[in-house]
């Protein structure tokens, strides 16, 4: 199953519904999830073959044939999903229904320090009491960079300093299970499609704004990768101008990432602007100051809104998405200015997309990594289940 086809996530939606409802009929699933009866039947057959659900006779029907009911059975095993962000490493051990049963959080660091944090995170998840009954079947890691398909090395992660780091080699030396590494915003897009603001939306774009900036593009139910797996790398969009050099344009990440916002605020303060910000201030401090009417905070946020609007306008002109989902610590912090951002976009595009803030908190990439890992388990089990069916 290629989980980059977002339609395949319907399998997980059906499984979620069966697990949460306790027992449910096929028809109830179709109505609740907005799927056709044929689609539900195909998905149910796959879940039955994988022994994740069971089908039993239901209660008596007032008329016609008595419908069968589906119930969640589960299976032995679990998956590990890790979002190795620029500042925080968040890992989860999930069962095969996609429910996290153990989590681990720790600071990341750069390069080899980040790799050590990743290994320590996975070791902690394996050592958790919940792991005893869940042998790990697959591992998926999201990173704020790309993996070069030719060399296998990390690339294009300027704010996390991972250029040419051999993460794949390190994982191959330390993991016995099948594993994959993907860009964190690609996984975030899967997470949004599965359990977030992308659910039921055929075309959408996620924009993750934080220590670094990235994006995931879904068009007609497919996650777009591009020739170098770099589709959605919106951090390179030319949206900003360098201070004192109005003709010099800079990429989106250079003007809207966490380090960029802190630099801008520090420069304004050094230039004599009045501010309540103290030494060692964080990005969240800048947003809090803006809400309180601080001169520097307001200036930085106003510029940020202009840059984000420009990025959305450019993306909309090329992709024409139904929805743009803002994520990452900076994207989510824009909630108080969401209407201002919508207005800035509406006047500059043919048809404005709906702009929303992610409701998954900082967990979208981990949720997407769980979805991808579950798909890997399905791929492992498919030949076994087909063999069992033919032998039966």
TORKE-70163 format. One record per residue (C-alpha): residue in one letter; x, y, z. Coordinates in steps of 0.5 Angstrom, whole numbers. Example, Ala and Ser with C-alpha at 12.3 -4.5 7.8 and 13.67 -1.06 7.14 Angstrom:
BEGIN
A  25  -9  16
S  27  -2  14
% end
This chain:
BEGIN
X  0  0  0
X  3  7  -2
X  1  11  3
X  3  17  -1
X  -4  16  -4
X  -8  19  1
X  -14  15  -1
X  -11  9  2
X  -11  13  9
X  -19  11  9
X  -17  4  11
X  -14  7  18
X  -20  12  18
X  -25  5  18
X  -20  2  23
X  -21  8  28
X  -28  8  27
X  -29  1  29
X  -25  1  35
X  -28  7  37
X  -35  5  36
X  -34  -2  39
X  -38  -5  34
X  -41  -2  27
X  -44  -5  21
X  -41  -3  14
X  -47  1  12
X  -46  5  19
X  -38  6  17
X  -40  9  10
X  -45  14  12
X  -40  16  18
X  -34  17  14
X  -37  19  7
X  -35  13  3
X  -38  9  -2
X  -41  2  0
X  -36  -1  -5
X  -30  2  -2
X  -32  0  5
X  -33  -7  3
X  -26  -7  0
X  -23  -4  6
X  -26  -9  11
X  -24  -15  7
X  -17  -12  8
X  -18  -11  15
X  -21  -18  16
X  -15  -21  12
X  -10  -18  17
X  -14  -20  23
X  -15  -13  25
X  -22  -14  26
X  -28  -19  26
X  -34  -20  23
X  -40  -23  27
X  -48  -24  26
X  -51  -18  28
X  -58  -17  32
X  -65  -18  29
X  -67  -13  23
X  -74  -11  23
X  -74  -13  15
X  -69  -16  10
X  -63  -19  12
X  -60  -19  18
X  -53  -14  18
X  -47  -17  20
X  -43  -13  25
X  -35  -11  25
X  -31  -11  32
X  -24  -9  33
X  -19  -15  35
X  -12  -12  34
X  -6  -16  33
X  1  -17  36
X  6  -12  35
X  7  -4  34
X  11  1  31
X  15  7  33
X  14  14  30
X  19  19  31
X  19  27  30
X  26  29  30
X  25  36  30
X  30  42  30
X  29  43  38
X  25  37  40
X  25  30  39
X  18  27  40
X  17  19  39
X  11  15  40
X  10  7  41
X  3  6  37
X  -1  -1  37
X  -3  -3  30
X  -10  0  31
X  -5  7  31
X  -6  9  38
X  0  11  42
X  1  7  48
X  8  10  50
X  11  17  48
X  18  20  49
X  20  27  49
X  27  30  49
X  32  36  46
X  35  35  40
X  41  38  38
X  45  38  32
X  48  33  27
X  51  27  31
X  47  30  38
X  41  30  34
X  42  22  32
X  44  21  39
X  37  24  41
X  34  19  36
X  37  13  38
X  36  15  46
X  29  16  44
X  27  9  41
X  31  6  46
X  27  9  52
X  20  7  48
X  23  0  47
X  24  0  55
X  17  2  56
X  12  -3  60
X  8  -2  54
X  13  -5  49
X  13  -12  52
X  7  -14  49
X  8  -10  42
X  14  -13  38
X  16  -7  34
X  14  -8  27
X  17  -2  23
X  20  5  25
X  19  11  21
X  23  18  23
X  21  25  20
X  27  30  20
X  27  37  18
X  31  36  12
X  31  31  6
X  34  25  4
X  38  25  -2
X  36  19  -6
X  43  18  -10
X  47  19  -4
X  43  17  2
X  45  23  6
X  41  28  9
X  41  35  5
X  37  42  5
X  36  43  12
X  40  49  13
X  37  51  20
X  39  44  23
X  46  44  20
X  45  36  18
X  48  37  11
X  51  31  9
X  49  27  15
X  49  19  14
X  43  18  18
X  40  12  14
X  47  9  15
X  46  10  22
X  39  7  23
X  41  1  18
X  47  0  24
X  42  0  29
X  35  -2  27
X  33  -9  26
X  26  -7  23
X  24  -4  17
X  25  3  17
X  24  9  13
X  26  17  14
X  22  22  11
X  21  30  11
X  17  32  17
X  12  36  13
X  11  30  8
X  9  26  14
X  5  32  17
X  1  32  11
X  -1  25  12
X  -2  26  19
X  -7  32  17
X  -10  27  12
X  -11  22  17
X  -13  25  23
X  -13  33  22
X  -15  39  18
X  -14  35  11
X  -19  29  13
X  -24  29  7
X  -20  34  3
X  -18  32  -4
X  -12  38  -5
X  -9  42  1
X  -2  45  3
X  1  44  10
X  6  50  12
X  10  48  18
X  13  54  21
X  18  53  26
X  26  53  27
X  26  51  20
X  20  52  14
X  17  46  10
X  11  44  7
X  7  38  4
X  3  39  -2
X  -3  34  -3
X  -7  34  -10
X  -13  30  -12
X  -11  25  -6
X  -4  24  -8
X  2  27  -4
X  7  30  -9
X  14  29  -8
X  18  32  -14
X  24  30  -18
X  29  30  -12
X  23  29  -6
X  23  37  -5
X  16  39  -7
X  14  43  -2
X  20  46  0
X  17  53  1
X  23  55  5
X  26  57  -1
X  20  61  -4
X  23  68  -5
X  19  73  -1
X  23  77  3
X  28  83  2
X  34  84  6
X  34  90  11
X  38  96  8
X  38  92  1
X  31  93  -2
X  33  89  -8
X  36  83  -5
X  30  78  -4
X  31  72  1
X  28  66  2
X  22  65  6
X  26  61  11
X  31  66  12
X  25  71  14
X  20  67  17
X  23  62  21
X  25  62  29
X  32  64  28
X  30  69  23
X  25  72  28
X  29  73  34
X  35  76  29
X  30  81  27
X  27  83  34
X  34  83  36
X  36  88  31
X  30  92  32
X  32  93  40
X  39  94  38
X  37  100  33
X  34  103  39
X  26  101  38
X  23  100  45
X  21  93  47
X  19  89  54
X  23  84  51
X  29  81  56
X  36  78  54
X  35  71  52
X  28  72  49
X  24  66  45
X  20  66  39
X  14  65  44
X  16  72  48
X  16  76  41
X  8  73  40
X  6  75  47
X  10  82  47
X  6  83  40
X  -1  81  43
X  1  86  49
X  2  92  44
X  10  92  44
X  13  96  39
X  18  90  37
X  13  85  38
X  8  88  33
X  13  90  28
X  16  83  27
X  9  79  27
X  7  84  22
X  12  83  17
X  11  75  19
X  4  76  16
X  6  79  10
X  11  74  9
X  7  68  10
X  1  71  6
X  6  72  0
X  8  65  1
X  1  63  1
X  -1  67  -5
X  5  64  -9
X  3  57  -7
X  -4  58  -9
X  -2  61  -16
X  1  54  -17
X  -3  49  -14
X  -10  52  -13
X  -11  48  -6
X  -18  48  -3
X  -14  49  4
X  -8  51  7
X  -6  49  14
X  -1  53  18
X  3  48  23
X  9  49  27
X  10  53  33
X  10  59  29
X  4  57  24
X  0  55  30
X  2  62  34
X  -1  66  28
X  -8  64  31
X  -10  71  33
X  -8  74  27
X  -11  69  22
X  -17  73  20
X  -12  79  18
X  -8  73  14
X  -14  71  10
X  -15  78  8
X  -8  79  6
X  -9  73  1
X  -16  74  -1
X  -15  80  -5
X  -9  77  -9
X  -11  71  -12
X  -16  68  -16
X  -20  64  -11
X  -17  64  -4
X  -16  57  -1
X  -19  56  6
X  -13  58  11
X  -14  54  18
X  -9  53  24
X  -7  46  25
X  -11  43  31
X  -6  37  32
X  -2  41  36
X  6  39  35
X  4  32  34
X  2  32  26
X  9  29  24
X  9  24  29
X  1  22  27
X  3  22  20
X  9  17  22
X  5  12  25
X  0  12  19
X  6  11  14
X  9  5  19
X  2  2  19
X  2  2  12
X  9  -1  12
X  6  -7  17
X  1  -8  12
X  6  -9  6
X  9  -14  10
X  3  -18  12
X  0  -18  5
X  4  -23  2
X  3  -28  8
X  -5  -26  8
X  -5  -28  1
X  -2  -34  2
X  -6  -36  8
X  -12  -35  3
X  -10  -39  -2
X  -8  -45  2
X  -15  -44  5
% end
